[in-house]
Amino acid sequence: MKRRLFLLAGTAGLLTLAACEPAPKPHYNGLDLTGGDYKPDFKLSGPDGKVYTLADFKGKYVMVFFGFTQCPDVCPTALSRALEIRQKLGADGDKLQVIFISIDPERDTPELLGEYMRAFDPSFLGLRTDPKNTAQTAFNYKVFYRRVPSGSSYTMDHTAISYVLDAEGRMRLGLKHQLTGDECVQDIKTLMKSKYTL
């Protein structure tokens, strides 16, 4: 009887140890930003005049890109890739909300942002705010941007990374501009399946 109790106790201990094992850290093609010093929440206005915060997307994975509508190549490429990602995710594509945050609120009116998003996917959401809040939001995401004179007008230099937040609103991934759509899909699928957190 004593031996049986010892074996049962030993088995229970093994089960307890197994239950306490942390989830393995996943491998990503992009940047693993889990646990980084980011403040991903925001308070920004949409084309419909509604003020959005990150809490409005709780339960969804959120892809955030900072850019401007008059961007000649980087922004259209990033948004086209985002559309490819949603399509290749299949049914899981509905779990991903793409958000485009304007770094050029002077020219990116709500109406223009709405039209720009619809040109890629009606589900994409373009958000904007005043210059001060734009700068603070970009700072919270560690995004760099600056105005560059160009003839009689100007263009914008900016960070070209798509940030991915998990369904709890935590910063998890940085997808560099040079990654392919397939590489990004692989990363997001891995994130959706992963139990790893810090």
DRENLUMDREN-901624 format. One line per 10 residues: number of its first residue (from 0); their letters; for each residue x negated, y, z negated of N, C-alpha, C. Coordinates in steps of 0.1 Angstrom, whole numbers. Atoms other than C-alpha are relative to their C-alpha. Example, Ala and Ser with C-alpha at 12.3 -4.5 7.8 and 13.67 -1.06 7.14 Angstrom:
// DRENLUMDREN-901624
0	AS	-9,-12,0,-123,-45,-78,-9,12,0; 9,-11,0,-137,-11,-71,8,11,-8
//
This chain:
// DRENLUMDREN-901624
0	MKRRLFLLAG	-8,-12,0,0,0,0,-9,13,0; 9,-12,1,-28,24,-9,-7,3,14; 7,-1,-13,-45,17,24,10,6,10; -10,-5,-9,-13,24,43,2,15,-2; -2,-14,3,-8,57,25,-12,9,5; 12,-7,-5,-44,67,33,0,2,15; -1,-1,-14,-39,60,69,10,10,5; -10,-10,-3,-7,80,70,-5,14,-2; 5,-13,3,-23,109,53,-11,4,10; 11,-3,-10,-53,107,77,7,4,13
10	TAGLLTLAAC	-7,-3,-13,-29,107,107,6,13,-1; -6,-14,1,-10,137,94,-10,11,0; 11,-10,0,-43,155,89,-4,3,14; 3,-1,-14,-52,148,125,10,8,8; -10,-7,-7,-19,160,137,0,15,-3; 1,-14,4,-23,192,117,-11,7,7; 12,-6,-7,-57,198,131,3,3,15; -3,-1,-14,-44,192,166,9,12,2; -9,-11,-2,-16,217,161,-6,13,-2; 7,-12,3,-40,243,149,-11,4,11
20	EPAPKPHYNG	10,-3,-10,-63,241,179,5,11,9; -4,-11,-8,-62,274,198,1,-4,15; -1,3,-15,-51,274,235,-13,4,7; 12,-3,-7,-80,273,259,0,13,7; 0,-13,-7,-91,306,274,0,-3,15; -1,3,-14,-81,305,311,-10,7,8; 9,-7,-9,-103,314,340,7,7,11; -7,-8,-10,-93,342,363,-10,5,11; 7,-6,-11,-105,355,397,-3,15,-3; 0,-14,3,-98,390,384,-6,2,-14
30	LDLTGGDYKP	6,-4,13,-108,408,351,9,-5,-11; -8,4,12,-96,392,319,0,12,-10; 0,-12,9,-85,423,299,7,-3,-13; -6,4,13,-69,403,270,-7,5,-12; 6,-5,13,-75,420,237,-8,13,2; 7,-12,-3,-90,451,254,7,12,-7; -6,-12,7,-85,486,240,8,8,10; -9,-7,-9,-56,496,262,13,3,-8; -13,-4,6,-24,514,253,10,0,12; -8,1,-13,-1,502,282,14,6,-1
40	DFKLSGPDGK	-13,-6,0,31,518,270,0,14,7; 0,-13,-7,43,549,289,14,5,-2; -13,-7,-1,72,574,292,0,8,12; 1,-5,-13,77,582,328,14,0,7; -13,-2,-7,105,593,351,0,-7,14; -2,7,-13,119,573,380,7,9,10; -7,-8,-10,134,585,413,15,3,-3; -14,-2,4,169,582,397,1,9,-11; 0,-9,11,159,606,370,0,-6,-14; 1,7,13,159,579,343,-14,0,-5
50	VYTLADFKGK	13,1,7,131,579,318,-3,-14,-4; 3,14,3,114,545,316,-12,-1,-10; 11,4,8,92,530,290,-3,-15,2; 4,14,-2,74,496,289,11,-9,-6; -10,8,6,102,483,267,12,-4,9; -10,3,-10,126,485,297,-3,-13,8; 4,11,-8,107,456,312,-4,-12,-8; 4,11,9,103,433,282,6,-13,6; -4,13,-5,105,397,293,-5,-2,14; 5,1,-14,90,405,327,-16,2,0
60	YVMVFFGFTQ	14,-4,-3,54,405,339,0,13,8; 0,-13,-6,45,440,350,-14,2,7; 12,-4,-8,20,450,377,0,15,1; 0,-14,-1,9,486,374,-12,5,9; 10,-6,-8,-10,506,400,1,15,0; 0,-14,0,-20,542,398,-5,5,14; 3,-5,-14,-20,561,432,8,12,4; -8,-11,-5,-4,587,454,5,-3,14; -7,4,-13,19,586,484,-8,4,12; 8,-5,-12,-5,605,507,-14,-8,1
70	CPDVCPTALS	13,8,-1,-33,579,501,0,-7,13; 1,5,-13,-45,568,535,-2,-15,1; 2,14,-2,-55,532,528,1,-8,-13; 0,8,12,-61,520,493,14,-3,-6; -13,2,6,-26,525,479,9,-8,9; -9,8,-9,-7,511,510,-5,-15,0; 6,13,0,-31,481,509,4,-7,-13; -3,6,14,-25,475,471,15,-4,0; -14,3,0,13,477,476,4,-11,9; -3,12,-9,13,454,506,-4,-13,-6
80	RALEIRQKLG	4,12,7,-7,429,485,10,-3,-11; -10,3,10,18,433,457,12,-7,6; -12,6,-7,46,424,481,-3,-14,4; 4,14,-3,26,394,493,0,-9,-12; 0,8,13,21,383,457,14,-4,-4; -14,3,4,58,385,449,6,-11,9; -6,10,-10,67,365,480,-6,-14,-3; 6,13,1,41,338,474,2,-6,-14; -3,6,13,51,334,437,13,-8,1; -13,7,-1,84,321,450,10,4,-10
90	ADGDKLQVIF	-10,-3,10,111,319,423,-6,9,-11; 6,-8,11,86,334,398,-2,14,4; 1,-14,-5,84,365,420,10,10,-7; -10,-8,7,115,377,402,-4,4,-14; 5,-3,13,96,377,370,-10,11,0; 11,-10,-2,71,403,383,6,13,4; -4,-13,-3,80,440,382,-12,8,4; 11,-8,-4,57,462,403,3,15,-2; -1,-14,3,52,498,391,-11,8,6; 10,-9,-6,34,526,410,1,13,-8
100	ISIDPERDTP	0,-12,8,24,555,388,-7,11,8; 6,-10,-8,17,587,407,-10,8,-8; 10,-9,6,-15,606,399,0,14,7; -1,-12,-8,-4,634,422,15,6,-1; -14,-4,2,29,647,406,4,13,7; -3,-12,-7,25,680,424,7,-2,13; -6,2,-14,33,665,458,9,-12,0; -8,12,0,49,632,448,13,3,-8; -13,-2,5,85,642,442,7,-13,-3; -8,12,2,110,617,428,6,-6,13
110	ELLGEYMRAF	-6,5,-12,127,615,462,-11,-6,9; 10,6,-8,94,609,480,-5,-13,-6; 5,13,6,83,582,455,11,-11,3; -11,10,-3,117,565,460,-1,-5,14; 1,4,-14,113,565,498,-13,-9,2; 13,7,-2,77,553,495,1,-14,-5; -2,14,5,86,523,473,9,-8,9; -9,8,-8,115,513,495,-7,-5,13; 7,4,-12,91,512,525,-8,-14,-2; 7,13,3,74,482,507,9,-10,-5
120	DPSFLGLRTD	-9,9,6,100,466,486,10,8,-9; -10,-8,8,133,480,471,-2,-2,-15; 1,3,14,124,463,438,-12,8,-7; 11,-8,5,92,484,434,5,13,-6; -5,-12,7,95,513,410,-12,10,0; 10,-11,1,76,546,415,3,9,-11; -2,-9,12,72,567,383,-10,12,1; 8,-13,0,59,602,377,3,7,-13; -2,-9,11,56,628,350,-8,13,2; 7,-13,-2,40,662,344,-15,-3,0
130	PKNTAQTAFN	14,2,-1,2,666,349,-7,-4,-13; 6,4,13,-6,664,311,3,-14,-3; -4,13,3,13,632,306,-6,-10,10; 6,8,-10,-1,618,338,-15,-3,-4; 14,2,4,-37,623,325,0,-9,-12; 0,9,12,-28,607,291,3,-14,3; -3,14,-4,-12,577,307,-11,-7,7; 11,5,-7,-41,572,330,-12,-3,-10; 10,2,11,-65,575,300,3,-12,-8; -4,11,8,-45,549,281,-3,-13,8
140	YKVFYRRVPS	3,11,-9,-51,525,311,-15,-1,4; 14,-2,-4,-88,536,315,-1,2,15; 0,-3,-15,-79,548,350,-7,14,2; 6,-13,-4,-101,575,366,7,5,12; -5,-7,-13,-88,600,391,-4,14,0; 4,-14,-1,-97,634,404,4,5,13; -4,-7,-12,-86,659,430,-13,3,8; 11,-2,-9,-110,662,460,5,9,11; -4,-9,-11,-107,692,484,-2,-7,13; 0,6,-14,-100,682,520,6,10,10
150	GSSYTMDHTA	-5,-10,-9,-98,710,545,8,10,-7; -9,-10,7,-69,733,535,8,-7,-11; -8,7,10,-54,706,513,-10,-8,-10; 8,8,8,-68,679,490,4,-15,1; -4,14,1,-69,641,485,-4,-4,-14; 2,5,13,-74,620,454,-10,-12,0; 8,12,3,-102,597,442,6,-7,-12; -6,7,12,-89,570,418,-4,-14,-1; 2,14,3,-94,536,402,9,-8,9; -8,8,-9,-82,509,426,1,-14,-6
160	ISYVLDAEGR	-3,12,7,-72,482,401,15,-2,-2; -14,3,4,-38,466,397,0,-7,-14; 0,5,14,-31,460,360,12,-9,-2; -11,10,3,-10,430,349,2,-1,-15; -4,1,14,9,430,316,8,-13,-1; -8,12,2,24,398,302,14,4,-4; -14,-2,3,61,394,293,2,6,-14; -1,-7,13,54,408,258,-6,14,1; 5,-13,-2,39,440,273,-15,2,-4; 14,0,3,3,431,265,-9,0,12
170	MRLGLKHQLT	10,0,-11,-26,440,288,-7,-13,2; 6,13,-2,-39,408,304,-10,-1,12; 8,2,-12,-54,412,339,-3,13,7; 3,-10,-10,-72,436,362,-3,-6,13; 2,5,-13,-69,427,398,-7,10,9; 8,-9,-8,-97,443,418,6,1,14; -6,-3,-13,-89,458,452,-5,-11,10; 5,10,-10,-111,432,471,6,-14,-2; -6,13,2,-92,402,457,11,-2,11; -10,4,-9,-70,384,482,13,-2,-7
180	GDECVQDIKT	-13,2,6,-33,380,477,1,-14,-6; 0,14,5,-38,342,472,-8,-1,-13; 8,0,12,-65,349,445,9,6,-11; -8,-6,10,-41,372,427,12,-9,-4; -11,9,3,-12,347,429,-5,-11,-9; 6,10,9,-35,321,414,-1,5,-14; 2,-6,13,-43,344,385,13,2,-7; -13,-3,7,-7,354,378,7,-13,-4; -5,14,4,4,317,379,-7,-5,-12; 7,4,11,-23,309,355,4,7,-13
190	LMKSKYTL	-4,-8,11,-13,338,332,14,-5,-5; -14,4,4,24,327,333,0,-13,-7; 1,13,6,14,292,322,-8,0,-13; 9,0,12,-12,302,296,6,3,-13; -4,-3,14,-6,302,259,-10,8,-7; 12,-7,6,-39,320,253,3,15,-3; -1,-14,4,-37,353,233,-11,2,-10; 10,-3,11,-60,371,209,8,6,-12
//
